[in-house]
Amino acid sequence: MTLRLVERLNAVRHQNFVGRESECELFQAAIASRTLPFSVLHLSGMGGIGKTMLIRQFAQLCRTLNIPTTYLDGRTLDPSPQAFLKAYHPIGSARQVLFIDSYERLLPIETWLREEFLPQLPEQTLIVLASRMAPSSAWRTDPGWQALFYAIALQNLSVEDSQLYLKKRSVPPLPEILNFTSGHPLALLLMADLYIQDAGLISNATFSVTQILLETFLEEVPSSTHRIALGACAIADSTTETLLSELLQQSDVHELFEWLRGLSFIQSERFGLVFNPVAREAIISDLRWRNYDLWNRFHQRIQNYRTPSEPDQEPSVALSQTEFNQAVWDAFRHFVRPDVLHQNPLLRSRLVIEQSTSDDRIEVLRSRLQEAAELLQLSPRDEKLYRTLHRTYLNPAPTQEQAAECLDLPFSTYRRYLKTGISRVADILWQRERLAS
C-alpha cells in the first residue's frame, strides 16, 4: 500500500524526537487511565522550545492506543467564539484528545473557552493547550479547574539529549554547536541542518541562525520601543525595574517591565529578569549589528550603574557568546599591552570581576587566558595549539611569520592552529563564565 506524505513526515519526526521522557510518560499514563487524572494539560515555553513537536509526539501515542484526536492551531483562527466553533468538529468518541496549539493567540477568548466551551465537552476529553505564555491565574483560582488542571513549563534539552539529537542527524557533538544552542531545539535543528549542508559553515553560522531565531522571538514584540527595552534587558545580567529605567533613561518603565516579565523567554528570578541564553544571544547580536552605538551606550550605563545594596560592586556585563569569543581574540592580540587591555569587555565579565578588585583586573584577565591556554597541553592532540598560542601571544615572537618559523610550521598551518587554539580557549572560558552566572 502506498504511504501518504503525512505518514512519512510523521515517521521522520518521530525518529528524530529526543528528550521529554517525563512529559510523554505523564501523557501516556493519563490517556491510558480509566479516569482522566486531569482534564487540561497546559504546555508553555518560548518559541522554538518544541511545543508543537511534543504535541505531535503525543498524537503518535494516541494513534498507538486508537484514541481519536483533534488539532487546532491558534495561528489560523480568528480569536472569536464563532470562528472557534466553526473550526472545531466534535468526535463521537468517549476518550478523545483535543490539541490547541499556539494557544496564546486565543487568549482574547480564554474566558469563553474556560467557562463555556470546555465544560460542555465529554468528560473523557483531554484538552492539551500549548502556549508561549504561562497559564493565567484563573485556572489556579477556580476551585473546579484547579483540581483538573496540570501545567508543564518546557525547558531546553539536556546536554545528553542534545548530543543524542545530533547523533540521530549524523552530526558530531561539536562544542560550538552545543555551546551556542544550549539545548534549544530549534537552534539545534538549524545548526544540524547547516552542518549537513556544509560542515565548514558552522564556524560562521551564528549570524544566519541568529536571524532565524530572532524572527521566532520577535513575534512577541509589538513596537520599536518594546524592542529597545528588550535589547536593554538582554545586555544586563539580570534586570530590575530600576535598572531598566536607568538603561532607557525613562522615569516610568513599569508597563515595559511588566511586558518583559510576561515574555516566554524571560524568567523572573530573585534578583530580576533573566533571559534564556539562546534568546539573549540572538537579541544582543542583532542589537550590536543593527545599532552599535545603542549597544555601546547600554554597556556604559550598566557599567556606571550601582545597586543600592552593593554600592561598591560593579555589576557584571552579560556578553553574547559571539561577543565573548571576539573579546577573547582581542585580549590575546593585546596580551602584552595593558594600555589597550583596559578597554576589553572581559574585564567586566564574572570570570574576572569575581576574582579581582578594580585595580588588578587586567592581571586577573591575563592569568585566566594563560590558565585556559595551558589546559590545552593536557591533550596530546591540542599541545600544538598551546605552543602556537604561546609563541604568538604569551611569549611572542616579533612577527607571526617568525613565530611560524620557530614552530617549524607552514604559515597556513600555523594560522589554522592559531585560530583553533583561540577558539578552544574561548570555549573553556565561556563555560567558566556560564558556571559563574
N, C-alpha and C positions, 0 to 999 in steps of 0.2 A: 504494500500500500504506500502511495506517495505521501510523504510528510508535508505538512504546510510549513510556510516560512516561520510562523509564530512558534511552532513546536521546536524548530531548530534554534530560534532565538532563545527560547526558554531553556533549552538544553545547555547552550553555551553560557548563559547567565548563571545557571545552577552550577556548572562545572567550575566557574571562576569565583564563586561565592566563598568567602572566608570569614571566620570570626562569628560573633553574635550568637555563640552557643547558648548562653543563658536565656537570651530573648527567645530563641527558637524553641528551647525546651519548655519555657513558660507557655508559649503559644500552643505548642503541640499538646501539652497536658490539659490546657483549657478546652480546646476543641474536642479532645478525646474523652473528657469527663462527662458523666451522665447529666450533671447540672453545672452550668457555667459558673466558675468562681467569681467572675466579674462580667459586666455587660459591655463596658467601654475600655479599650486598651489605647492609651494615648502615647504616641511616639513623638518625641521632639528632638530637634538638633539643627545645627547650622546647615546652610546649603552645601550639598556635596558630601554630607556625612554618611549617606547610604540609606536614607529612609525608604525611598522607592525600591531599592534593591531588596531591602528586608521585607517589604510588603510582598514583593514577587516571590521571595523565598517562603513566606507564609502561605501564599496562594498555592505554591507547589506542594506544601504539606497538606493543604486542604484537598488537592487533587488525589493524593495518595490515599486519603480516607473517604473519598467520594462525597465531600462536603461542598455544596454549591456556593459560589462567591459572586459578589457584585463589586465592581470597581468604578469609582467616580473620582475625577480629578478636578480639584477646585480651580485650576488654571483655565479650564474650559467651560466653567459655569458662571453665569451671572449670579452674584450673591443675592438672590431673592428666593422666597419660598416657591414661587411659581416655576422658576427655572429649575430648581432642585427637584421638585415633584415631577416635572416633565422628563428629566434625565433618569430618575430612579424608576426601575421596573421591578416590582415585587416578585419574589420567588416563592412558589408554593411548596416550601420545604420546612420541616421543623427546625433542624440545625442548619444554620447558614451563617456566612460571614460577609459583612458589608465593609469594604475598604474605602476610606475617603482620604485621598492623597492631597497634598498642598492645602491642608485644612485651614491654614492661616488666611487664605483668600476668602473663606466663607465666614470669617468672624462677624461680619455685619448681621448675619442671620443665626449666630450661635444660640442666642436666647430662644429663638423659634425652634431650632433643631433640638435643643436640650429639653425644652418644656412641652413641645407639641409633637414634633415628628418622631423622635426616637422612642418616646414612651409608647407609641402606637405599634411598634414593630413586634413580631412574635417574641415570646420570652426567650426562646433558644437562639436568638440572633446575637452574634458577637460583632460589635462595631469597632473597627480599628481606625483611629484618626492619626494621620501623620502630618506634623506641623513644624514649621521653623520656630514657632513661639511656644513657650512653656504653657501648660494648661492654665486657664483663668481660674481664679479663686472660687467661682460659683460652683465648679464641680466638687470642690472640697467642702464647701459650707452648706450645701444642700444635704440634709440627713439621709435622703434616699440615695442620691447618686454617690455620696461618699462611700457607701458600702459596696457599690457596684462599679467603681471606677479605679483603674490601675494606670499609673503613669511611669514611663521609662524615658530618661534623658540619654540619648545615644552619644557616646564619646568616640574619639579617634580609635583606630585599631591599635592593638599592642604591636610591639616590635616583631614578636613571633608571627602574628597574623599577617603583618606587612610582608615579612620575608616569605611566608607561605604563598601569598598572592603573587609576588614576583616570581617565585618558583613555578607556579601554575602557568604564568605567562612566558616562561623560559627566559626570564630576565635575572641577571645576577643581583644579589642584595648589596648594591654599591652604597657606600656611606653617603655619597652626595644625594642619592635618591631617598634613603631613609631619613637623613637629617632634614632635607628640605620639606618632605611631605609630613613628617611627624605622625604618620599613620592616618592622615586624612584620605579617605577612599578615593575621592575624585582626583586629588593631586597624584595619588599613586597610579591611578589608571592613566592619567595624562603622561606622566613620566615614563611609565612602561611602554606606552604607545610610541613615544619619542625614541626610546632605546631600540625598539623593534624596527622602527623606520630607519634609524641611523644612530648607532651607538655613539658616534662622535658628537652628536648634538647635545648629549647630556650635560657636558661641562658648560654649555652656554644656554641651557634650557630654561633657566629661571625666569627670564623676562617673558618668553612666549607663554609658558604655563601660568605665570602670574596674571597675565592679561585675561586668560580664560577664567581663572578662579575669581578674578576681580568682578567680572560680569555676573557671576553667581552671587557674590556677596553684596554687590551694589544694588541688587533688586530691592533691597530693603531701605534704600536711601532716597528720600523724597525731594531733596533740594541741594543746591550747591552749599548752602550754609551748613546743612547736616553733613555734607561730605567733608568740609573743612574740619568740623568738630570730630568727625571720625578719624581723620588724619592726626589731629592733635592727640586724641586718646590712644591711638596706636603707638605713637612715638614714646609716650610716657610708659614707664614700667608698670605703674598702676595709677589710676586717675580718680581723684576725688572731685567733688563739685567745685571746691575752692581752687584746685589746680586747673581745672578746665576753664574757670573764669580768668585765671592768670594767663593761660595759653591763648585764649581767644580775645583777651583784653576787653571783656564784657562783664558788666556788674551782675546781670541776671542771666544765668545759663541753666536755670532749673529745668525748664522744658527740654532743652537739648540733653542734659544729663539723664533725665528720666527716659528719653528716647534711646540713648545709648544703652542704658541699663536693660532695656527690653529686647535688644538685638540678640539673635540666636547664637552669634559667635563671640559674645562678650559675657563673662561671668561676674557676678557680684561677690567679691571676696572681702575679707576683713578690712583690708587697707584700701579698698576702692575697686574700680572696674578693671578687669584683666582680660586681655584679648586671647582668643585661641591663637596659637603660634603661627599656624598657616595663614589665617586671615590677616594677622598683623604683618607677616612678611609681605603679603600681596599688597596691602594698603600702603605700607611705608615705602616699598619700592616704587609704586605708582606715584606717590606724592613727590618723592625725590626726583623722579624722571619728569613729572609734569610741572612742578613748581619748586625748583631747588631753593629759591630764596625763602619761601614759606617754610619748607622743611628745615632750613638752617635757623630761621627765627624761632621755630618751636624748640629746637635743641637749645638755643641760647636762653630762652625763657625757662626751660626746665633746669638748666644749669644754675640760673640765678634764683630759682625758687627754693625756699626753705620752709619745711613743715614746722608748725608751732611746737610740736613735741620734740623735735630734733633740730634745734636751730644751728648746730654746728656741723651737721652731717649733710654733705652734698648728696642729693638723690642720684641713683644710677640712671643711666640713659639706656633705653632698650633699642638696640640696633637690630635691623633685619639681618638674616644670615648673609645676604649679599653684601650689605654694608659692613658687617663684621669681617667677612673674608677680605674685602678691599682694605679695611683698616689694618689687618694683619700684614697684608702685602706692603702697605705703606710703611708700617712700623719696621719691617725688615729692611726696606730700602734706606731708611733713615736711622738705622740701629745705632750708628756711631755719631749721630747728630742730635744731641739733646735739645738744641735750639729749635729744631724742626719737630722733634717728637712731642713737644709740649702741646702741639695742636692736634695730636691724634685722638680720635674719639674713644679709643680703647682705654684712655686714662679715666674715662667716666663710666667704664663698664664695672659690673660687680666683681669680675675677675680681678680687677686692680683695686677698686675702692675698699673692698672688704679686707684687704691685706696691707693697707698703706695709710699714711697721712697725706695731706695735700702737698707736703714738702718732698716726699720721696716716691711719688707715683711713677716718675719716669724710670727710676731704678727697678721698681717692682715690675713694671711692664717689660723691661729688658730681661729681667730674671724669668718671667713667665714665658717669654718667647724662647729663651735659651733652654729652659727645662723641657718644654714641649718638643723642641728640636732634638734634644739629647735622647728622648724616648725612642726616636727612630733608630738609634744604634742597637736597640734590643732585638731588632729583627734583621737577620742577615740580608733579607731582600731589600730592606729600607736603609741599610747602613750607607749605601752610596748616596742616598738623598741627603742624609745628615752631612756627609763630607762636602757635598755641593753647597749646602746652606752655610756651613762653617767657613768655607773658603771664599764665599761670596759676601756674606753679611757679618757673621760673628767675629771672624778674624780675616778680614777681606784682603784679597789681592788688589793691586792698583786698578785693574780693569777686569771685566768679565772674561775677555779673551785670555788674559794671563791666568785667571782662575781655572779656566778650562784646560790650559796648558799644564798647570800644576797638578791637576787631577788626571792628566793624560786622557782627556776625553775629546772626541769631535765636538765642535761648538754646538751643532744641532742636538746632539745627545745631552750635552751639558745644559742647554736651555730647557730640554724636556725634563731632566732631573730636577732642575730648579723650580719649574712650575709645579711639578708633582709634589716636591718637598714642601713648598709653601702651602699647597692645598691640604696635605696631611696634617701639618701643624695647625692650620686654621680649623680643621675638623676636631682635633684634640681640644683646642681652646674653646671652640663653640660648645662642645659637650660640657666642659667645665663651667662655662658661663650659664648654660641652661640649668645645671645642677645647683648653681648658686642662687638661681632666681626662685 
